[in-house]
């Protein structure tokens, strides 16, 4: 198996521009473990694409989190972020629509981190959108429904960052949203780390490794 090639943000933008010259819409996935910097990477690449004249939209997988009330009712709240706490089939269906539909706007959900809730119908993928960047943990997970995701994307890039830095970011994120230092560390090194292990195991399936500055 060929090793994924390394990309910086500028090379990633160049790759998208080259793909856009051959297609009316390019859909690229950015994956990586929690707090790897996927959202930051997506916005960097999106800004570069827009600067090159391409209408670009970022669609996060996190918009398919199940509602907190559902997680509470099923006892899944302590492992929020695990694969089964998302509507994976809904995410696959959205990507399929983004790939096929050009006549109408496709509306995608966002995720409100302040409330820890998905928000339906928040992101417009209009008919003129040339580039869609979608980012999330499980784009390369080899189990249904996630295993259908790569076939709907032109490429999937893995956002890589040293684990100590990533864990520290994750703890600080949990602190910002109201968890105590002990709660933040327990979450980051517990269920979040188990999810990170799942995602790390998918790295070799990526088309490229995206390295942030």
C-alpha positions as CSV (number, residue, x, y, z in Angstrom):
1,X,0.0,0.0,0.0
2,X,1.3,3.4,-1.0
3,X,1.8,5.8,2.0
4,X,-0.4,8.9,2.0
5,X,1.5,12.0,0.8
6,X,2.1,14.9,3.1
7,X,0.4,18.2,2.4
8,X,0.5,21.6,3.9
9,X,-2.4,24.0,3.6
10,X,-1.0,25.6,0.4
11,X,-0.5,22.2,-1.3
12,X,-4.0,21.2,-0.3
13,X,-5.5,24.3,-1.9
14,X,-3.5,23.6,-5.1
15,X,-4.9,20.1,-5.1
16,X,-8.4,21.3,-4.8
17,X,-8.0,23.9,-7.5
18,X,-6.6,21.2,-9.8
19,X,-9.5,18.9,-9.1
20,X,-12.0,21.8,-9.6
21,X,-10.6,22.3,-13.1
22,X,-11.9,18.9,-14.0
23,X,-15.2,18.9,-12.2
24,X,-18.1,21.2,-11.5
25,X,-18.0,20.2,-7.8
26,X,-15.2,18.8,-5.6
27,X,-16.0,17.2,-2.3
28,X,-13.0,16.7,0.0
29,X,-13.0,15.1,3.5
30,X,-10.8,16.1,6.4
31,X,-10.5,13.5,9.1
32,X,-8.5,13.0,12.3
33,X,-8.9,12.4,16.0
34,X,-10.7,14.8,18.4
35,X,-9.0,18.2,18.6
36,X,-6.5,17.4,15.8
37,X,-7.4,20.7,14.2
38,X,-9.9,19.5,11.5
39,X,-12.1,22.6,11.7
40,X,-9.1,24.9,11.6
41,X,-7.7,23.0,8.6
42,X,-11.0,23.1,6.8
43,X,-11.3,26.9,7.3
44,X,-7.7,27.4,6.1
45,X,-8.2,25.4,3.0
46,X,-11.6,27.0,2.4
47,X,-10.1,30.5,2.7
48,X,-7.4,29.5,0.2
49,X,-10.0,28.1,-2.3
50,X,-12.2,31.3,-2.0
51,X,-9.1,33.4,-2.7
52,X,-8.7,31.4,-5.9
53,X,-12.2,32.2,-6.9
54,X,-14.0,29.0,-5.9
55,X,-17.2,29.2,-4.0
56,X,-16.5,26.9,-1.1
57,X,-18.6,25.6,1.8
58,X,-17.5,23.7,5.0
59,X,-19.9,21.0,6.1
60,X,-19.0,19.4,9.5
61,X,-19.9,15.8,10.4
62,X,-20.6,17.1,13.9
63,X,-24.0,18.4,12.7
64,X,-25.1,14.8,12.8
65,X,-24.6,14.4,16.5
66,X,-27.7,12.9,18.0
67,X,-29.6,15.4,20.2
68,X,-28.5,15.5,23.9
69,X,-32.0,14.4,25.0
70,X,-31.6,11.2,22.9
71,X,-28.2,10.5,24.3
72,X,-29.5,11.0,27.8
73,X,-32.5,8.7,27.3
74,X,-30.3,5.9,25.9
75,X,-27.5,6.3,28.4
76,X,-25.0,7.4,25.7
77,X,-24.2,10.8,27.1
78,X,-20.9,9.7,28.8
79,X,-19.5,8.5,25.5
80,X,-20.8,11.4,23.3
81,X,-18.6,11.5,20.2
82,X,-18.4,7.7,19.8
83,X,-19.5,6.5,16.3
84,X,-22.9,5.3,17.5
85,X,-23.8,8.7,18.9
86,X,-24.1,10.2,15.4
87,X,-26.7,9.7,12.7
88,X,-24.1,8.2,10.4
89,X,-26.6,7.1,7.8
90,X,-28.0,10.7,7.7
91,X,-24.5,12.0,7.0
92,X,-24.0,9.6,4.2
93,X,-27.3,10.6,2.7
94,X,-26.3,14.3,2.8
95,X,-23.0,13.6,1.1
96,X,-24.9,11.7,-1.6
97,X,-27.2,14.7,-2.2
98,X,-24.2,17.1,-2.3
99,X,-22.6,14.9,-4.9
100,X,-25.7,14.6,-7.1
101,X,-27.8,17.8,-6.7
102,X,-27.1,20.9,-8.7
103,X,-30.6,22.5,-9.3
104,X,-31.5,23.1,-5.6
105,X,-29.8,24.2,-2.5
106,X,-28.9,21.4,-0.1
107,X,-29.2,22.4,3.5
108,X,-26.8,20.8,6.0
109,X,-26.8,20.9,9.8
110,X,-24.2,22.6,12.0
111,X,-23.2,21.9,15.5
112,X,-23.5,24.5,18.3
113,X,-20.6,23.9,20.7
114,X,-21.9,26.3,23.2
115,X,-25.1,24.2,23.6
116,X,-23.6,20.9,22.5
117,X,-26.5,20.4,20.1
118,X,-26.9,20.0,16.3
119,X,-28.8,22.7,14.5
120,X,-30.7,21.6,11.4
121,X,-30.8,23.6,8.2
122,X,-27.8,25.9,9.0
123,X,-25.4,25.5,6.1
124,X,-26.4,26.2,2.5
125,X,-24.7,24.2,-0.3
126,X,-26.1,26.3,-3.2
127,X,-26.2,25.1,-6.8
128,X,-23.1,27.3,-7.6
129,X,-20.9,25.8,-4.9
130,X,-17.7,24.5,-6.5
131,X,-16.0,23.0,-3.4
132,X,-17.4,21.3,-0.3
133,X,-15.0,20.5,2.5
134,X,-16.5,18.1,5.1
135,X,-14.6,17.3,8.3
136,X,-15.1,14.8,11.1
137,X,-13.7,11.9,13.0
138,X,-15.1,8.9,11.2
139,X,-14.7,9.5,7.5
140,X,-12.4,6.5,7.0
141,X,-14.0,4.2,9.6
142,X,-14.3,0.7,8.0
143,X,-17.8,-0.2,9.2
144,X,-21.3,0.7,8.0
145,X,-22.6,3.3,7.5
146,X,-19.3,5.1,7.7
147,X,-17.7,2.8,5.1
148,X,-19.8,4.4,2.4
149,X,-18.3,7.9,3.0
150,X,-15.0,7.6,1.0
151,X,-16.9,6.6,-2.1
152,X,-18.7,9.9,-2.0
153,X,-15.6,12.0,-1.6
154,X,-12.9,13.0,-4.2
155,X,-10.2,12.6,-1.5
156,X,-9.9,12.2,2.2
157,X,-7.0,13.9,4.1
158,X,-5.9,13.0,7.6
159,X,-5.1,16.0,9.8
160,X,-2.1,15.0,11.9
161,X,-0.8,16.6,15.1
162,X,1.3,15.3,18.0
163,X,-0.9,13.5,20.5
164,X,0.3,15.5,23.6
165,X,-0.7,18.8,21.9
166,X,-4.0,17.3,20.8
167,X,-4.9,16.0,24.2
168,X,-4.0,19.4,25.8
169,X,-6.3,21.2,23.3
170,X,-9.1,18.7,24.1
171,X,-8.8,19.3,27.8
172,X,-8.8,23.1,27.3
173,X,-11.9,22.7,25.0
174,X,-13.8,20.8,27.7
175,X,-12.7,23.5,30.3
176,X,-14.1,26.3,28.1
177,X,-17.5,24.6,28.0
178,X,-17.8,24.4,31.7
179,X,-16.2,21.2,32.9
180,X,-13.9,21.2,35.9
181,X,-10.2,20.4,35.4
182,X,-10.8,16.8,36.7
183,X,-13.9,16.3,34.5
184,X,-12.1,17.7,31.5
185,X,-9.1,15.4,31.9
186,X,-11.3,12.4,32.6
187,X,-13.3,13.0,29.4
188,X,-10.2,13.7,27.2
189,X,-8.3,10.7,28.4
190,X,-11.2,8.4,28.7
191,X,-14.0,8.2,26.0
192,X,-12.3,10.8,23.8
193,X,-9.1,8.8,23.8
194,X,-10.9,5.6,22.9
195,X,-12.4,7.5,19.9
196,X,-9.0,8.8,19.0
197,X,-7.6,5.3,18.9
198,X,-10.4,4.3,16.4
199,X,-9.6,7.2,14.2
200,X,-5.8,6.7,14.3
201,X,-6.3,3.2,13.0
202,X,-7.8,4.7,9.8
203,X,-4.8,6.9,9.0
204,X,-3.3,4.6,6.4
205,X,-6.5,4.7,4.3
206,X,-6.2,8.5,3.8
207,X,-5.2,10.0,0.4
208,X,-3.0,12.5,2.1
209,X,-1.7,13.7,5.5
210,X,-2.5,17.3,6.1
211,X,0.1,19.1,8.4
212,X,-0.9,22.4,9.9
213,X,1.6,25.2,10.6
